[in-house]
Amino acid sequence: MAYFVGHWELRGCGNWALVEQDTGELVGRAGLYYPEAWPGLEVGWLVGRRHWGRGFAPEAGRAAMEWARTALGADHVISLIEDQNARSQRVAEKLGMSVEGRTRIVNRQFEVRIFGTELGSPVP
């Protein structure tokens, strides 16, 4: 928790809790991430498995992208996604992102795909 609070304090952005409106149940988290040595401002999402397929990730990703554009003045965002994570790749594509390359995550032993998009107008 301290890491997430610190990210907000140092970077002016971070993750939000995803809560199902009807029940108040916590279903995951999503938002913006940009630690030191990261390849760009990242839009990320994490949704509990039993809530998959209900549109939480695309809705949260879209809101984070719009907030990055309007509140932070960002003109480009990325999402770093593992090769085997087809579900997150589909979410990124729904958000208008396409593969821009690959990178190795700092302190990790694997590479990920960099999905990205420009934020010139309201997010689709």
TIMI-2910 file (N, C-alpha, C, CB; in pm, 1 decimal, decimal comma, always signed):
<rs>
+----------+----------+----------+----------+----------+----------+----------+----------+----------+----------+----------+----------+------+
!      n_x !      n_y !      n_z !     ca_x !     ca_y !     ca_z !      c_x !      c_y !      c_z !     cb_x !     cb_y !     cb_z ! resn !
+----------+----------+----------+----------+----------+----------+----------+----------+----------+----------+----------+----------+------+
!    +82,8 !   -119,1 !     +0,0 !     +0,0 !     +0,0 !     +0,0 !    +87,1 !   +125,3 !     +0,0 !    -94,1 !     -0,1 !   +121,0 !  Met !
!   +198,1 !   +120,4 !    +74,4 !   +285,6 !   +237,1 !    +80,7 !   +341,3 !   +270,0 !    -57,8 !   +400,5 !   +212,9 !   +180,3 !  Ala !
!   +370,1 !   +166,6 !   -136,8 !   +420,6 !   +190,3 !   -271,3 !   +318,5 !   +267,3 !   -354,9 !   +455,7 !    +57,5 !   -339,2 !  Tyr !
!   +193,0 !   +225,2 !   -349,7 !    +88,5 !   +291,5 !   -428,2 !    +66,7 !   +435,7 !   -381,1 !    -43,3 !   +212,6 !   -418,9 !  Phe !
!    +66,4 !   +457,3 !   -251,4 !    +50,7 !   +593,1 !   -198,4 !   +169,6 !   +679,0 !   -239,8 !    +36,7 !   +590,8 !    -44,0 !  Val !
!   +289,3 !   +623,9 !   -229,4 !   +408,9 !   +695,9 !   -270,2 !   +408,9 !   +730,9 !   -417,1 !   +530,2 !   +615,3 !   -238,4 !  Gly !
!   +357,8 !   +641,2 !   -500,5 !   +350,4 !   +668,4 !   -644,1 !   +260,1 !   +788,2 !   -671,1 !   +298,9 !   +544,6 !   -720,1 !  His !
!   +146,9 !   +793,0 !   -603,1 !    +57,9 !   +908,7 !   -616,6 !   +130,4 !  +1036,5 !   -574,9 !    -70,0 !   +889,4 !   -531,5 !  Trp !
!   +201,2 !  +1030,1 !   -464,3 !   +269,1 !  +1147,9 !   -410,9 !   +382,7 !  +1194,9 !   -502,8 !   +323,9 !  +1117,8 !   -271,5 !  Glu !
!   +460,6 !  +1101,5 !   -553,9 !   +576,4 !  +1136,8 !   -636,0 !   +542,6 !  +1164,2 !   -781,9 !   +677,3 !  +1027,5 !   -629,2 !  Leu !
!   +446,0 !  +1092,0 !   -835,3 !   +416,3 !  +1101,0 !   -978,4 !   +285,1 !  +1172,8 !  -1010,7 !   +412,1 !   +963,4 !  -1036,7 !  Arg !
!   +201,7 !  +1192,2 !   -911,4 !    +74,7 !  +1260,1 !   -935,1 !    -30,3 !  +1173,3 !  -1000,1 !    +97,0 !  +1379,2 !  -1019,1 !  Gly !
!     -7,1 !  +1043,4 !   -998,6 !   -104,1 !   +949,2 !  -1056,1 !    -81,4 !   +813,4 !   -991,3 !    -90,4 !   +940,1 !  -1212,9 !  Cys !
!   -173,3 !   +722,7 !  -1016,8 !   -160,4 !   +589,2 !   -959,5 !   -280,3 !   +504,3 !   -991,0 !   -141,3 !   +596,9 !   -810,3 !  Gly !
!   -306,1 !   +408,4 !   -904,9 !   -416,0 !   +314,0 !   -923,6 !   -535,8 !   +352,0 !   -838,6 !   -371,0 !   +172,3 !   -890,0 !  Asn !
!   -651,4 !   +312,4 !   -888,7 !   -777,2 !   +327,6 !   -816,5 !   -832,5 !   +188,8 !   -787,5 !   -879,8 !   +413,3 !   -897,8 !  Trp !
!   -911,2 !   +178,0 !   -681,8 !   -983,5 !    +54,3 !   -654,4 !  -1100,4 !    +45,0 !   -752,0 !  -1033,3 !    +48,8 !   -505,8 !  Ala !
!  -1123,5 !    -74,2 !   -803,9 !  -1240,7 !    -98,9 !   -888,3 !  -1347,3 !   -164,5 !   -801,6 !  -1204,8 !   -189,0 !  -1012,5 !  Leu !
!  -1459,2 !    -98,3 !   -791,6 !  -1566,6 !   -143,9 !   -704,2 !  -1693,6 !   -160,2 !   -787,6 !  -1589,4 !    -44,2 !   -585,9 !  Val !
!  -1758,3 !   -274,4 !   -773,0 !  -1884,8 !   -295,8 !   -843,5 !  -1990,3 !   -204,8 !   -783,1 !  -1929,5 !   -445,0 !   -835,9 !  Glu !
!  -2051,9 !   -125,6 !   -867,8 !  -2143,0 !    -22,8 !   -821,2 !  -2263,6 !    -80,4 !   -747,0 !  -2189,6 !    +60,0 !   -937,5 !  Gln !
!  -2320,4 !   -188,5 !   -797,0 !  -2442,2 !   -243,6 !   -736,1 !  -2418,3 !   -306,2 !   -599,4 !  -2502,5 !   -346,5 !   -827,5 !  Asp !
!  -2302,4 !   -371,6 !   -582,0 !  -2278,3 !   -447,5 !   -458,6 !  -2174,6 !   -383,8 !   -366,1 !  -2233,9 !   -586,7 !   -493,5 !  Thr !
!  -2093,8 !   -292,8 !   -418,2 !  -1985,9 !   -234,4 !   -339,5 !  -1866,2 !   -326,9 !   -324,4 !  -2037,0 !   -196,5 !   -204,1 !  Gly !
!  -1868,0 !   -439,9 !   -396,1 !  -1760,0 !   -538,1 !   -386,7 !  -1636,1 !   -490,8 !   -461,6 !  -1805,8 !   -673,3 !   -441,5 !  Glu !
!  -1519,2 !   -508,8 !   -399,6 !  -1392,4 !   -479,0 !   -464,2 !  -1367,7 !   -584,5 !   -571,3 !  -1275,4 !   -474,7 !   -360,9 !  Leu !
!  -1347,5 !   -541,3 !   -696,3 !  -1325,7 !   -636,3 !   -805,2 !  -1184,4 !   -629,7 !   -861,0 !  -1424,8 !   -611,3 !   -915,9 !  Val !
!  -1107,8 !   -525,9 !   -826,5 !   -971,4 !   -515,5 !   -876,7 !   -916,4 !   -375,5 !   -858,1 !   -965,6 !   -554,6 !  -1023,3 !  Gly !
!   -815,0 !   -344,9 !   -942,0 !   -756,1 !   -210,8 !   -941,4 !   -715,3 !   -176,0 !  -1083,1 !   -633,9 !   -202,2 !   -844,6 !  Arg !
!   -703,6 !    -47,2 !  -1108,0 !   -660,6 !     -0,6 !  -1240,2 !   -614,2 !   +143,1 !  -1226,7 !   -775,6 !    -12,7 !  -1346,1 !  Ala !
!   -539,4 !   +186,8 !  -1326,0 !   -495,4 !   +325,3 !  -1325,3 !   -366,0 !   +342,9 !  -1399,9 !   -480,2 !   +374,8 !  -1184,7 !  Gly !
!   -288,7 !   +440,7 !  -1353,9 !   -166,3 !   +480,3 !  -1422,5 !    -44,8 !   +445,2 !  -1338,0 !   -167,9 !   +630,6 !  -1454,1 !  Leu !
!    +64,2 !   +413,4 !  -1406,0 !   +185,5 !   +364,9 !  -1340,9 !   +304,8 !   +417,7 !  -1418,2 !   +188,1 !   +209,0 !  -1333,1 !  Tyr !
!   +400,7 !   +481,0 !  -1348,3 !   +516,9 !   +536,2 !  -1417,4 !   +636,5 !   +545,8 !  -1323,0 !   +484,0 !   +674,3 !  -1475,7 !  Tyr !
!   +687,7 !   +430,5 !  -1276,2 !   +803,7 !   +434,6 !  -1186,3 !   +932,0 !   +469,1 !  -1262,1 !   +820,2 !   +299,9 !  -1114,6 !  Pro !
!  +1038,8 !   +490,6 !  -1188,2 !  +1169,4 !   +517,2 !  -1248,7 !  +1204,9 !   +406,4 !  -1347,2 !  +1278,8 !   +529,7 !  -1139,9 !  Glu !
!  +1269,5 !   +445,0 !  -1457,0 !  +1321,0 !   +352,6 !  -1559,1 !  +1210,6 !   +277,7 !  -1634,3 !  +1414,0 !   +252,2 !  -1494,4 !  Ala !
!  +1086,7 !   +323,6 !  -1626,6 !   +975,8 !   +260,8 !  -1699,5 !   +973,4 !   +320,4 !  -1840,1 !   +837,4 !   +282,8 !  -1625,6 !  Trp !
!   +931,1 !   +246,0 !  -1940,1 !   +937,1 !   +297,2 !  -2078,0 !   +831,8 !   +402,0 !  -2113,4 !   +923,9 !   +183,8 !  -2172,2 !  Pro !
!   +739,0 !   +431,9 !  -2025,3 !   +637,0 !   +532,4 !  -2053,0 !   +527,8 !   +528,4 !  -1948,5 !   +577,5 !   +511,8 !  -2191,6 !  Gly !
!   +431,6 !   +618,6 !  -1961,1 !   +316,3 !   +622,5 !  -1871,3 !   +227,4 !   +503,7 !  -1903,8 !   +237,4 !   +757,3 !  -1884,6 !  Leu !
!   +214,5 !   +413,0 !  -1807,6 !   +142,1 !   +288,6 !  -1833,1 !     -0,1 !   +293,1 !  -1777,9 !   +217,1 !   +171,0 !  -1772,4 !  Glu !
!    -92,7 !   +244,8 !  -1858,5 !   -229,5 !   +218,1 !  -1815,5 !   -234,6 !    +70,1 !  -1781,0 !   -336,1 !   +256,8 !  -1927,0 !  Val !
!   -275,9 !    +39,2 !  -1659,3 !   -280,9 !   -100,1 !  -1617,0 !   -412,4 !   -134,6 !  -1550,9 !   -167,6 !   -130,1 !  -1523,1 !  Gly !
!   -441,2 !   -262,9 !  -1545,1 !   -565,1 !   -312,3 !  -1483,7 !   -538,4 !   -450,1 !  -1427,3 !   -682,8 !   -316,0 !  -1586,5 !  Trp !
!   -605,6 !   -479,9 !  -1319,4 !   -601,3 !   -610,6 !  -1255,7 !   -741,0 !   -636,3 !  -1201,1 !   -491,3 !   -617,7 !  -1142,1 !  Leu !
!   -805,2 !   -738,7 !  -1255,0 !   -942,5 !   -771,3 !  -1216,9 !   -944,1 !   -914,6 !  -1164,9 !  -1041,6 !   -753,6 !  -1337,6 !  Val !
!  -1011,2 !   -934,7 !  -1051,9 !  -1023,8 !  -1069,3 !   -995,7 !  -1087,5 !  -1164,8 !  -1095,7 !  -1106,1 !  -1065,9 !   -866,9 !  Gly !
!  -1035,7 !  -1285,6 !  -1100,6 !  -1076,9 !  -1384,8 !  -1200,6 !  -1229,0 !  -1404,5 !  -1208,2 !  -1010,9 !  -1517,3 !  -1170,0 !  Arg !
!  -1295,3 !  -1404,5 !  -1096,0 !  -1441,0 !  -1429,6 !  -1102,7 !  -1518,1 !  -1311,6 !  -1161,8 !  -1495,2 !  -1460,5 !   -963,0 !  Arg !
!  -1450,1 !  -1200,6 !  -1186,0 !  -1513,6 !  -1083,1 !  -1245,1 !  -1472,0 !  -1061,9 !  -1391,4 !  -1479,4 !   -959,5 !  -1163,3 !  His !
!  -1392,2 !  -1154,2 !  -1444,9 !  -1348,6 !  -1143,0 !  -1584,1 !  -1468,2 !  -1148,3 !  -1678,5 !  -1248,7 !  -1254,8 !  -1618,6 !  Trp !
!  -1455,0 !  -1081,7 !  -1791,0 !  -1556,8 !  -1087,6 !  -1895,3 !  -1676,8 !   -998,2 !  -1871,4 !  -1603,4 !  -1226,5 !  -1910,3 !  Gly !
!  -1670,6 !   -911,9 !  -1771,4 !  -1783,8 !   -824,7 !  -1739,6 !  -1757,1 !   -679,1 !  -1776,2 !  -1817,1 !   -834,6 !  -1592,2 !  Arg !
!  -1644,8 !   -653,1 !  -1841,9 !  -1616,7 !   -518,8 !  -1892,2 !  -1546,9 !   -424,9 !  -1795,8 !  -1741,4 !   -457,1 !  -1933,6 !  Gly !
!  -1504,8 !   -475,5 !  -1678,9 !  -1439,4 !   -387,9 !  -1582,2 !  -1306,3 !   -334,4 !  -1633,9 !  -1417,8 !   -461,6 !  -1451,8 !  Phe !
!  -1224,4 !   -420,9 !  -1693,6 !  -1091,4 !   -377,5 !  -1738,9 !  -1099,6 !   -272,4 !  -1849,7 !  -1011,1 !   -497,7 !  -1788,2 !  Ala !
!  -1178,7 !   -294,6 !  -1955,8 !  -1186,3 !   -189,6 !  -2058,2 !  -1244,0 !    -58,5 !  -2005,5 !  -1270,0 !   -237,7 !  -2174,4 !  Pro !
!  -1344,4 !    -67,5 !  -1921,3 !  -1404,4 !    +55,4 !  -1866,7 !  -1303,1 !   +131,6 !  -1781,7 !  -1530,0 !    +22,1 !  -1782,4 !  Glu !
!  -1230,7 !    +60,4 !  -1696,6 !  -1131,4 !   +125,5 !  -1611,5 !  -1014,4 !   +177,3 !  -1693,8 !  -1081,4 !    +28,8 !  -1504,4 !  Ala !
!   -969,7 !    +99,6 !  -1791,4 !   -860,8 !   +144,4 !  -1877,3 !   -897,3 !   +270,4 !  -1953,5 !   -822,3 !    +35,2 !  -1974,5 !  Gly !
!  -1018,9 !   +273,2 !  -2004,9 !  -1067,2 !   +390,4 !  -2079,0 !  -1070,2 !   +513,4 !  -1987,6 !  -1208,5 !   +363,6 !  -2138,0 !  Arg !
!  -1118,7 !   +495,8 !  -1865,6 !  -1124,5 !   +608,0 !  -1770,5 !   -984,1 !   +656,1 !  -1734,5 !  -1200,6 !   +566,6 !  -1642,5 !  Ala !
!   -891,1 !   +563,8 !  -1715,6 !   -753,7 !   +602,5 !  -1682,3 !   -689,0 !   +677,1 !  -1798,4 !   -670,0 !   +478,6 !  -1645,8 !  Ala !
!   -712,9 !   +631,2 !  -1920,4 !   -656,6 !   +698,2 !  -2037,3 !   -713,3 !   +838,8 !  -2052,0 !   -683,9 !   +616,7 !  -2164,0 !  Met !
!   -841,8 !   +852,6 !  -2031,7 !   -904,4 !   +984,5 !  -2042,5 !   -851,6 !  +1077,5 !  -1933,2 !  -1058,4 !   +972,5 !  -2033,3 !  Glu !
!   -833,3 !  +1024,2 !  -1813,2 !   -779,7 !  +1104,2 !  -1704,1 !   -635,6 !  +1144,6 !  -1733,8 !   -787,7 !  +1026,9 !  -1571,4 !  Trp !
!   -557,2 !  +1053,6 !  -1790,7 !   -418,7 !  +1085,8 !  -1828,3 !   -416,7 !  +1200,5 !  -1928,8 !   -347,4 !   +961,4 !  -1887,4 !  Ala !
!   -509,7 !  +1195,9 !  -2022,4 !   -516,7 !  +1299,0 !  -2127,2 !   -560,4 !  +1433,1 !  -2070,5 !   -613,0 !  +1256,1 !  -2238,1 !  Arg !
!   -668,6 !  +1433,3 !  -1992,5 !   -726,4 !  +1560,5 !  -1948,4 !   -657,7 !  +1617,9 !  -1825,1 !   -873,2 !  +1542,5 !  -1919,8 !  Thr !
!   -627,0 !  +1534,4 !  -1726,3 !   -569,6 !  +1584,9 !  -1601,1 !   -417,8 !  +1598,7 !  -1605,8 !   -607,6 !  +1493,8 !  -1487,4 !  Ala !
!   -351,9 !  +1508,2 !  -1677,9 !   -205,7 !  +1510,2 !  -1681,7 !   -149,6 !  +1569,1 !  -1810,7 !   -152,7 !  +1370,9 !  -1663,7 !  Leu !
!   -235,5 !  +1586,0 !  -1910,8 !   -188,1 !  +1636,8 !  -2039,2 !   -105,8 !  +1536,7 !  -2117,3 !   -107,6 !  +1759,8 !  -2017,8 !  Gly !
!   -119,8 !  +1408,6 !  -2086,2 !    -44,6 !  +1303,6 !  -2156,1 !    -91,7 !  +1292,6 !  -2300,6 !    -60,5 !  +1167,4 !  -2084,1 !  Ala !
!     +2,0 !  +1268,4 !  -2390,4 !    -35,0 !  +1249,4 !  -2530,8 !     -9,7 !  +1107,4 !  -2579,1 !    +41,2 !  +1346,5 !  -2617,9 !  Asp !
!    +46,9 !  +1022,2 !  -2492,3 !    +76,0 !   +883,8 !  -2529,3 !    +75,3 !   +798,5 !  -2403,5 !   +212,8 !   +872,5 !  -2603,3 !  His !
!    +18,5 !   +679,6 !  -2410,1 !    +21,3 !   +584,6 !  -2299,5 !    +59,1 !   +447,2 !  -2353,5 !   -116,0 !   +579,7 !  -2226,0 !  Val !
!   +107,4 !   +364,3 !  -2262,8 !   +143,4 !   +227,1 !  -2298,0 !    +78,9 !   +130,9 !  -2200,2 !   +296,5 !   +208,6 !  -2299,2 !  Ile !
!    +81,0 !     +3,0 !  -2236,2 !    +49,5 !   -106,9 !  -2146,0 !   +151,5 !   -215,7 !  -2172,8 !    -97,7 !   -159,2 !  -2165,6 !  Ser !
!   +215,9 !   -264,8 !  -2069,1 !   +313,3 !   -372,4 !  -2081,0 !   +242,4 !   -503,1 !  -2048,7 !   +436,3 !   -349,5 !  -1986,7 !  Leu !
!   +241,4 !   -594,4 !  -2146,2 !   +160,1 !   -715,4 !  -2132,7 !   +243,0 !   -837,5 !  -2171,4 !    +32,3 !   -706,4 !  -2220,3 !  Ile !
!   +238,0 !   -939,8 !  -2087,5 !   +309,5 !  -1064,1 !  -2114,4 !   +251,0 !  -1132,5 !  -2238,2 !   +302,9 !  -1158,5 !  -1991,8 !  Glu !
!   +336,9 !  -1203,9 !  -2310,3 !   +296,7 !  -1269,6 !  -2434,7 !   +177,4 !  -1363,1 !  -2417,3 !   +412,8 !  -1347,0 !  -2491,0 !  Asp !
!   +172,1 !  -1436,0 !  -2306,8 !    +66,0 !  -1534,7 !  -2287,1 !    -64,1 !  -1474,7 !  -2233,5 !   +113,7 !  -1641,3 !  -2192,9 !  Gln !
!    -67,0 !  -1345,1 !  -2204,3 !   -186,5 !  -1282,9 !  -2147,1 !   -277,0 !  -1228,6 !  -2258,0 !   -147,0 !  -1169,5 !  -2049,6 !  Asn !
!   -341,3 !  -1320,3 !  -2327,8 !   -426,7 !  -1284,0 !  -2441,8 !   -544,6 !  -1196,6 !  -2399,5 !   -478,5 !  -1410,0 !  -2510,8 !  Ala !
!   -597,9 !  -1218,2 !  -2281,0 !   -713,0 !  -1138,2 !  -2236,1 !   -674,9 !   -991,3 !  -2221,9 !   -767,2 !  -1191,6 !  -2102,0 !  Arg !
!   -560,7 !   -963,5 !  -2160,2 !   -517,8 !   -823,9 !  -2146,3 !   -480,4 !   -764,4 !  -2281,7 !   -398,8 !   -813,5 !  -2049,7 !  Ser !
!   -426,2 !   -845,0 !  -2370,3 !   -396,3 !   -795,7 !  -2504,3 !   -524,3 !   -752,0 !  -2575,2 !   -323,9 !   -903,6 !  -2586,4 !  Gln !
!   -632,2 !   -828,5 !  -2558,0 !   -761,0 !   -790,5 !  -2617,6 !   -814,5 !   -661,5 !  -2556,2 !   -863,6 !   -903,3 !  -2599,7 !  Arg !
!   -796,8 !   -644,5 !  -2425,9 !   -839,2 !   -519,5 !  -2361,6 !   -762,0 !   -402,8 !  -2421,9 !   -817,2 !   -525,6 !  -2207,4 !  Val !
!   -630,6 !   -417,7 !  -2434,7 !   -548,1 !   -310,7 !  -2492,8 !   -596,3 !   -276,3 !  -2633,6 !   -399,0 !   -352,5 !  -2496,4 !  Ala !
!   -627,8 !   -376,6 !  -2712,3 !   -676,6 !   -351,9 !  -2848,4 !   -811,7 !   -280,7 !  -2846,5 !   -687,9 !   -483,9 !  -2925,8 !  Glu !
!   -899,8 !   -317,0 !  -2752,5 !  -1028,3 !   -248,1 !  -2738,6 !  -1007,9 !   -100,3 !  -2706,2 !  -1113,5 !   -314,8 !  -2629,3 !  Lys !
!   -897,3 !    -70,1 !  -2638,9 !   -866,8 !    +67,6 !  -2600,8 !   -792,7 !   +142,6 !  -2710,6 !   -784,8 !    +69,3 !  -2473,8 !  Leu !
!   -780,2 !    +80,7 !  -2827,0 !   -716,0 !   +146,3 !  -2940,4 !   -565,4 !   +132,6 !  -2943,7 !   -750,6 !   +289,2 !  -2940,4 !  Gly !
!   -511,1 !    +45,0 !  -2861,5 !   -366,0 !    +25,9 !  -2857,1 !   -321,7 !    -79,1 !  -2958,7 !   -321,4 !    -15,2 !  -2715,9 !  Met !
!   -197,4 !    -66,3 !  -3000,5 !   -136,3 !   -166,3 !  -3087,1 !     +6,5 !   -190,1 !  -3038,9 !   -138,6 !   -121,1 !  -3237,1 !  Ser !
!    +65,1 !   -301,1 !  -3082,5 !   +200,4 !   -336,8 !  -3039,7 !   +299,5 !   -236,3 !  -3096,2 !   +237,1 !   -480,7 !  -3084,8 !  Val !
!   +382,0 !   -181,4 !  -3007,2 !   +484,5 !    -84,8 !  -3045,7 !   +625,5 !   -141,9 !  -3029,7 !   +470,2 !    +42,2 !  -2962,8 !  Glu !
!   +636,5 !   -256,6 !  -2965,6 !   +767,2 !   -317,6 !  -2946,6 !   +767,3 !   -410,8 !  -2827,6 !   +873,4 !   -211,3 !  -2929,2 !  Gly !
!   +889,5 !   -436,3 !  -2777,1 !   +907,9 !   -524,2 !  -2662,1 !  +1005,6 !   -457,5 !  -2566,3 !   +959,4 !   -665,4 !  -2705,9 !  Arg !
!   +998,8 !   -498,9 !  -2439,7 !  +1095,4 !   -450,5 !  -2341,3 !  +1109,7 !   -555,1 !  -2231,9 !  +1051,6 !   -313,1 !  -2281,7 !  Thr !
!  +1219,0 !   -546,2 !  -2161,5 !  +1239,9 !   -630,0 !  -2043,1 !  +1205,7 !   -544,0 !  -1922,6 !  +1388,6 !   -685,8 !  -2034,9 !  Arg !
!  +1117,7 !   -593,9 !  -1837,9 !  +1078,8 !   -520,0 !  -1718,7 !  +1196,9 !   -518,8 !  -1622,2 !   +952,2 !   -582,4 !  -1652,1 !  Ile !
!  +1222,6 !   -402,9 !  -1565,8 !  +1333,1 !   -385,1 !  -1472,2 !  +1324,6 !   -489,7 !  -1360,7 !  +1331,8 !   -242,0 !  -1412,8 !  Val !
!  +1435,9 !   -553,3 !  -1330,2 !  +1446,6 !   -653,6 !  -1223,5 !  +1365,4 !   -780,1 !  -1248,2 !  +1403,6 !   -593,2 !  -1094,2 !  Asn !
!  +1326,7 !   -805,5 !  -1371,6 !  +1253,7 !   -927,9 !  -1404,0 !  +1331,8 !  -1005,2 !  -1509,2 !  +1109,4 !   -896,1 !  -1454,1 !  Arg !
!  +1302,4 !  -1131,0 !  -1523,1 !  +1374,8 !  -1216,4 !  -1616,3 !  +1296,0 !  -1247,2 !  -1742,9 !  +1412,1 !  -1344,5 !  -1548,5 !  Gln !
!  +1198,4 !  -1164,0 !  -1776,5 !  +1119,3 !  -1190,1 !  -1895,8 !  +1088,4 !  -1060,2 !  -1967,8 !   +989,8 !  -1263,4 !  -1860,1 !  Phe !
!  +1056,5 !  -1075,6 !  -2096,3 !  +1018,9 !   -960,4 !  -2177,7 !   +867,9 !   -953,0 !  -2189,9 !  +1083,8 !   -968,1 !  -2317,1 !  Glu !
!   +819,1 !   -833,2 !  -2221,8 !   +676,0 !   -811,2 !  -2242,8 !   +656,1 !   -732,2 !  -2371,7 !   +612,4 !   -736,3 !  -2121,7 !  Val !
!   +536,5 !   -737,2 !  -2422,5 !   +499,6 !   -654,6 !  -2537,2 !   +462,3 !   -515,5 !  -2487,3 !   +381,9 !   -718,6 !  -2617,4 !  Arg !
!   +502,0 !   -415,7 !  -2563,7 !   +459,9 !   -278,4 !  -2535,2 !   +344,3 !   -246,5 !  -2628,7 !   +578,7 !   -175,4 !  -2553,1 !  Ile !
!   +225,2 !   -230,5 !  -2573,1 !   +110,7 !   -180,4 !  -2648,1 !   +105,5 !    -30,8 !  -2622,3 !    -24,4 !   -252,5 !  -2606,5 !  Phe !
!    +65,1 !    +48,8 !  -2719,0 !    +57,9 !   +191,4 !  -2696,6 !    -39,0 !   +259,7 !  -2790,1 !   +192,9 !   +252,2 !  -2710,9 !  Gly !
!    -71,6 !   +384,0 !  -2755,4 !   -159,2 !   +465,1 !  -2839,2 !   -139,6 !   +612,4 !  -2806,7 !   -306,8 !   +424,6 !  -2820,1 !  Thr !
!   -169,9 !   +694,0 !  -2904,1 !   -169,0 !   +838,6 !  -2886,2 !   -302,2 !   +880,6 !  -2825,3 !   -143,5 !   +912,1 !  -3021,5 !  Glu !
!   -301,6 !   +989,8 !  -2750,2 !   -421,9 !  +1038,2 !  -2682,0 !   -462,9 !  +1176,0 !  -2734,2 !   -398,4 !  +1044,2 !  -2530,1 !  Leu !
!   -471,5 !  +1191,2 !  -2863,5 !   -501,7 !  +1320,6 !  -2920,2 !   -643,9 !  +1369,8 !  -2899,8 !   -473,6 !  +1316,9 !  -3062,1 !  Gly !
!   -738,9 !  +1279,6 !  -2888,4 !   -879,3 !  +1317,1 !  -2872,9 !   -942,0 !  +1227,1 !  -2768,0 !   -956,3 !  +1307,0 !  -3008,2 !  Ser !
!  -1067,9 !  +1248,5 !  -2732,2 !  -1130,8 !  +1163,4 !  -2630,8 !  -1111,7 !  +1015,1 !  -2660,5 !  -1279,3 !  +1194,8 !  -2620,9 !  Pro !
!  -1089,1 !   +938,3 !  -2556,6 !  -1059,7 !   +796,7 !  -2568,0 !  -1184,3 !   +722,2 !  -2615,1 !  -1009,6 !   +740,3 !  -2433,5 !  Val !
!  -1166,6 !   +627,7 !  -2710,5 !  -1283,8 !   +554,6 !  -2765,7 !  -1353,3 !   +467,8 !  -2663,4 !  -1241,3 !   +467,8 !  -2882,0 !  Pro !
+----------+----------+----------+----------+----------+----------+----------+----------+----------+----------+----------+----------+------+
</rs>
